Amino acid sequence: MNKSIIGIVIGVICVGIVFFVYTSVLESEKTSGPQSAEMENEEVTSSEENNVTDIEDNKENERNQEADVEREFPMNMDEQRVQNAIHHMSHAKVYAEQKWGHLEPTQERIDQLLAVVTENQNTYEHSDVYIRILEKWQKGDFSDSVTAHNSIWDIQNGNTGKATRLLTADEEKEYEEKYFK
């Protein structure tokens, strides 16, 4: 019995070591990539190198942002959190005497939140409201943000902090600098 347990432990350790070495080799190949003799002989200008690096960095940043937003807004999000997210994002666009919660309305957040609501539209009581708001925002149209804010505010039985107008461009910039920079 003890020999079989020792054998299993040794086997697991060996598999772990092989997996670690294999993934390390794959990572080093991804970063260095295969190089042909022709490529080694070519000279690349520094601006071309910078452009390639910038493109790779941008792609990596996009992947990280997508992963962050998927963690922030998972597909199994409850309806109250959806309401809060829309409500807090609307604060960047509307004037209200009082505002509780601030969330930058980025394209990634809007896209992910719309995906969550669409996935759960049969279980959310007010999914039609959320979809209407998020589809406009997804297109960059925030002109109806007062109505959007107040729709969520009403659903949440708000009693203070009703939105009365859109922020001016200067007010919006000031809000962004205060809460998102």
Secondary structure, 3 states (H helix, E strand, C coil): CHHHHHHHHHHHHHHHHHHHHHHHHHHHHHHHCCCCHHHHHCCCCHHHHHHHHHHHHHHHHHHHHHHHHHHHCCCCCCHHHHHHHHHHHHCCCEEECCCCCCCCCCHHHHHHHHHHHHHCCCCCCCHHHHHHHHHHHHCCCCCCHHHHHHHHHHHCCCCCCCEEEECCHHHHHHHHHHHCC
